[in-house]
Amino acid sequence: MNAMKIFELIIAAAGGILFLISAIGHIYVRARLKPKDSELQEYYYEFENQHPAMVRYTKWSRMTFTGAVVGALLIFLATAV
């Protein structure tokens, strides 16, 4: 095996693991961390992002989605090269 094939294999494996972990994490965040509507009713809609539960949900949702996108791009890069 030459160095390029090993590099492609490492990129594909890293991308696959990152995508799988991020996708599972995103599903968990969407199911468990999303605040209930009753928690947000006392907040005015403009200040909804200042609610601590909403801030935590938004942060983790963005991080896991970004991880899944990066993982998918690494898999694509490994197959396209």
Secondary structure, DSSP 4 states (H G I P E B T S, - for coil): --HHHHHHHHHHHHHHHHHHHHHHHHHHIIIIISPPHHHHTTS-GGGGGGSHHHHHHHHHHHHHHHHHHHHHHHHHHHHH-
